[in-house]
Amino acid sequence: MRVPAPPRAWIRPAAELALLAAVGAFTALLGPYGSDRLAAPQRGLYWMISIVGGGAMGIAIDAWLTPRLPRFWLRVGLASLLMTPLVCLLVIADQWLVISRHIQIPALPDFLWQVAIICGAVMAIRALVWRAPRVKVETRTVVEPPLPEAEAAFRRRLSARRRTARLIAVEAHDHYLRVHTDAGTELVTLRMADAMEELAAAHGFRTHRSWWVAAEAIEGVAWRKGVGEARLAGGLSAPVSRSYGPALKDAGWF
């Protein structure tokens, strides 16, 4: 029996470290805040320690905030603010170890501001990389196919060729009906009122005094200034009158 492999818990931390290292390398390449005057190896080490170490602090703070503050950008901003004092201490130690320079007290406000900007940028980049994509939910109206017995009485009026075909629409013409199916059109001698009684349990809509359409045959409905038109399967179209339009509207067709 094959035992499933345990989840690789190291993948996410390794990816976080790689991301922070990439940001550190890019920042060292830019050399902001006068660090471009340092030698390349010294500048690279300085920014790598600052970004990776500071980013680790920010990740820990963000992990603590996530269950308490679900709002995305508010959490990123608060995490950046909370990590800034800690990162300042790290940068001071980093400057003393790597470039043997101390932060002067008069320059402390500017120093805090510079660190806050870097913290905000790092946390924003990280959050955007790991942010879950927004799920787009599409809805549509699903119409169940009619039960066989719902159309049985009406279908018995059709020829054998069209009795089992897909019913699309019924159109009234004087004293007969034109029945549209996917196997062609057929004329039936029957009043519209009688046909509506036989199709009362079927899934369909009366769209006009002289039209009935099967619900599953509707492909779209256009409505403008009190009148409309239903596009049906097979390139057929049926008028939608003001009297029967509300039923289609309630079904979500427009």
C-alpha positions as CSV (number, residue, x, y, z in Angstrom):
1,M,0.0,0.0,0.0
2,R,1.4,3.3,-1.1
3,V,1.5,5.9,1.7
4,P,0.8,9.5,0.5
5,A,3.8,11.8,0.8
6,P,3.5,14.3,3.7
7,P,2.9,17.9,2.8
8,R,6.0,19.9,2.1
9,A,5.9,22.5,4.8
10,W,9.2,24.0,3.8
11,I,7.9,25.2,0.4
12,R,6.2,28.4,1.6
13,P,9.0,29.5,3.9
14,A,11.5,28.9,1.1
15,A,9.4,30.9,-1.3
16,E,9.1,33.7,1.3
17,L,12.9,33.7,1.7
18,A,13.5,33.7,-2.0
19,L,11.1,36.7,-2.5
20,L,12.7,38.7,0.3
21,A,16.2,37.9,-1.1
22,A,15.1,39.1,-4.5
23,V,13.7,42.3,-3.1
24,G,17.0,42.8,-1.1
25,A,19.1,42.3,-4.2
26,F,17.0,44.7,-6.2
27,T,17.2,47.3,-3.5
28,A,20.9,46.9,-3.2
29,L,21.1,47.4,-7.0
30,L,19.2,50.7,-6.7
31,G,21.2,51.9,-3.7
32,P,18.7,54.2,-2.1
33,Y,19.3,56.7,0.7
34,G,23.0,57.2,-0.2
35,S,23.9,53.5,0.0
36,D,25.1,53.6,-3.6
37,R,28.3,55.1,-2.2
38,L,29.1,51.8,-0.6
39,A,31.1,49.1,-2.3
40,A,28.9,46.6,-4.1
41,P,29.6,43.6,-1.7
42,Q,29.1,45.8,1.4
43,R,25.9,47.3,0.0
44,G,24.6,43.9,-1.0
45,L,25.2,42.5,2.5
46,Y,23.7,45.5,4.2
47,W,20.4,45.5,2.2
48,M,20.1,41.7,2.3
49,I,20.3,41.7,6.1
50,S,17.8,44.6,6.3
51,I,15.3,43.3,3.9
52,V,15.4,39.6,4.8
53,G,15.5,40.2,8.5
54,G,13.0,43.0,8.5
55,G,10.7,41.0,6.2
56,A,10.8,38.1,8.6
57,M,9.6,40.4,11.3
58,G,6.8,41.6,9.1
59,I,5.7,38.1,8.2
60,A,5.5,37.2,11.9
61,I,3.4,40.3,12.6
62,D,1.2,39.7,9.5
63,A,0.6,36.1,10.6
64,W,-0.6,37.4,14.0
65,L,-2.9,40.0,12.4
66,T,-4.4,37.8,9.7
67,P,-7.1,36.1,11.8
68,R,-7.8,39.3,13.6
69,L,-8.0,41.7,10.7
70,P,-9.3,40.2,7.4
71,R,-9.3,43.5,5.5
72,F,-6.4,43.2,3.1
73,W,-4.8,46.6,2.7
74,L,-5.6,47.7,6.2
75,R,-3.7,44.6,7.5
76,V,-0.7,45.4,5.2
77,G,-0.6,49.0,6.4
78,L,-0.9,48.1,10.1
79,A,1.8,45.3,9.8
80,S,4.1,47.8,8.1
81,L,3.5,50.3,10.9
82,L,4.1,47.8,13.7
83,M,7.2,46.4,12.2
84,T,8.9,49.7,11.6
85,P,10.3,50.2,15.2
86,L,11.7,46.7,15.2
87,V,13.2,47.0,11.8
88,C,14.8,50.4,12.9
89,L,16.7,48.5,15.6
90,L,17.7,45.9,13.1
91,V,19.0,48.5,10.6
92,I,20.9,50.3,13.3
93,A,22.7,47.1,14.2
94,D,23.1,46.3,10.6
95,Q,24.8,49.7,9.9
96,W,27.1,49.2,13.0
97,L,28.1,45.7,11.9
98,V,28.4,46.2,8.2
99,I,29.4,49.8,7.6
100,S,30.4,50.9,11.2
101,R,28.1,53.8,11.1
102,H,25.7,55.0,13.9
103,I,22.4,56.8,13.5
104,Q,22.6,60.3,14.8
105,I,19.7,61.5,17.0
106,P,18.9,64.6,14.9
107,A,18.5,62.3,11.9
108,L,16.2,59.9,13.7
109,P,12.8,61.2,12.3
110,D,14.1,61.0,8.7
111,F,15.5,57.6,9.5
112,L,12.1,56.3,10.8
113,W,10.4,57.6,7.7
114,Q,12.8,55.9,5.4
115,V,12.5,52.6,7.2
116,A,8.6,52.9,7.2
117,I,8.6,53.4,3.4
118,I,10.8,50.4,2.8
119,C,8.7,48.3,5.2
120,G,5.5,49.3,3.5
121,A,6.9,48.5,0.0
122,V,8.2,45.1,1.1
123,M,5.0,44.1,2.8
124,A,2.9,45.3,-0.1
125,I,5.0,43.3,-2.6
126,R,4.7,40.2,-0.5
127,A,1.0,40.6,0.0
128,L,0.3,41.0,-3.7
129,V,2.4,38.0,-4.5
130,W,0.5,35.7,-2.1
131,R,-2.9,37.3,-2.4
132,A,-5.5,34.8,-3.4
133,P,-7.0,35.6,-6.8
134,R,-10.5,37.0,-6.7
135,V,-13.0,34.3,-7.5
136,K,-15.5,35.3,-10.2
137,V,-18.9,33.6,-9.7
138,E,-21.1,33.3,-12.7
139,T,-24.8,32.4,-12.3
140,R,-27.2,31.3,-14.9
141,T,-30.8,30.0,-14.9
142,V,-31.0,26.3,-15.3
143,V,-34.3,25.0,-16.5
144,E,-35.1,21.4,-15.9
145,P,-36.3,19.4,-18.9
146,P,-40.0,18.7,-18.9
147,L,-41.4,15.5,-17.6
148,P,-42.5,13.2,-20.4
149,E,-46.2,13.2,-19.1
150,A,-46.3,17.0,-19.1
151,E,-46.3,17.1,-22.9
152,A,-47.7,13.7,-23.6
153,A,-51.2,14.7,-24.6
154,F,-50.0,17.5,-26.9
155,R,-47.3,15.3,-28.5
156,R,-49.9,12.7,-29.5
157,R,-51.3,15.2,-31.9
158,L,-48.0,15.3,-33.9
159,S,-46.8,12.9,-36.5
160,A,-44.5,10.0,-35.6
161,R,-41.5,11.9,-36.9
162,R,-41.9,14.9,-34.6
163,R,-43.7,13.2,-31.6
164,T,-40.3,12.6,-29.9
165,A,-38.5,15.7,-31.3
166,R,-37.5,18.6,-29.2
167,L,-40.4,21.0,-28.8
168,I,-39.4,24.6,-29.5
169,A,-42.5,26.7,-29.8
170,V,-46.2,26.7,-30.7
171,E,-47.6,29.5,-32.9
172,A,-51.3,30.2,-33.4
173,H,-52.7,30.8,-37.0
174,D,-56.4,31.2,-37.1
175,H,-57.9,27.8,-36.4
176,Y,-54.7,25.8,-36.4
177,L,-51.3,25.8,-34.7
178,R,-47.8,25.8,-36.2
179,V,-45.7,23.6,-34.0
180,H,-42.0,24.2,-34.2
181,T,-39.6,21.3,-33.3
182,D,-36.0,20.5,-34.1
183,A,-37.3,18.0,-36.6
184,G,-39.2,20.7,-38.5
185,T,-42.6,22.4,-38.4
186,E,-46.0,20.8,-38.4
187,L,-49.5,22.2,-38.6
188,V,-52.1,21.0,-36.1
189,T,-55.8,21.7,-36.0
190,L,-56.3,23.0,-32.5
191,R,-57.2,26.1,-30.7
192,M,-54.5,28.0,-28.8
193,A,-56.5,27.8,-25.6
194,D,-56.8,24.0,-25.8
195,A,-53.1,23.7,-26.5
196,M,-52.3,25.8,-23.4
197,E,-54.4,23.5,-21.3
198,E,-52.5,20.5,-22.6
199,L,-49.1,22.2,-22.0
200,A,-50.0,23.7,-18.6
201,A,-47.6,21.4,-16.8
202,A,-44.8,21.8,-19.3
203,H,-41.8,24.0,-18.8
204,G,-42.5,27.0,-21.0
205,F,-43.8,30.5,-21.3
206,R,-46.7,32.2,-23.0
207,T,-44.9,35.1,-24.6
208,H,-47.8,36.4,-26.7
209,R,-51.5,35.7,-27.2
210,S,-50.4,33.6,-30.3
211,W,-47.1,32.2,-29.0
212,W,-45.9,29.7,-26.5
213,V,-42.2,28.8,-26.2
214,A,-40.4,25.9,-24.5
215,A,-38.2,27.3,-21.6
216,E,-35.2,25.2,-22.7
217,A,-35.4,26.6,-26.2
218,I,-34.9,30.2,-25.2
219,E,-31.5,31.6,-26.0
220,G,-32.1,35.2,-25.1
221,V,-34.7,37.9,-24.7
222,A,-34.5,41.5,-25.9
223,W,-36.8,44.0,-24.3
224,R,-37.3,47.6,-25.2
225,K,-40.0,50.2,-24.7
226,G,-42.6,47.7,-23.5
227,V,-42.2,45.1,-26.2
228,G,-39.7,42.3,-26.7
229,E,-38.5,39.4,-28.7
230,A,-37.3,36.0,-27.6
231,R,-34.5,34.3,-29.5
232,L,-35.1,30.6,-29.8
233,A,-33.1,27.5,-30.8
234,G,-32.9,26.9,-34.5
235,G,-32.8,30.6,-35.4
236,L,-36.5,31.1,-34.5
237,S,-37.8,34.2,-32.8
238,A,-41.0,34.9,-31.0
239,P,-42.7,38.2,-30.0
240,V,-43.0,39.1,-26.3
241,S,-45.9,41.3,-25.5
242,R,-46.4,43.6,-22.5
243,S,-48.9,41.3,-21.0
244,Y,-46.7,38.2,-20.9
245,G,-43.3,39.9,-20.4
246,P,-43.4,39.9,-16.6
247,A,-43.2,36.1,-16.5
248,L,-40.0,36.1,-18.5
249,K,-38.6,39.0,-16.4
250,D,-39.4,37.1,-13.2
251,A,-37.5,34.1,-14.7
252,G,-34.4,36.4,-15.1
253,W,-34.3,36.7,-18.9
254,F,-34.2,40.5,-18.8
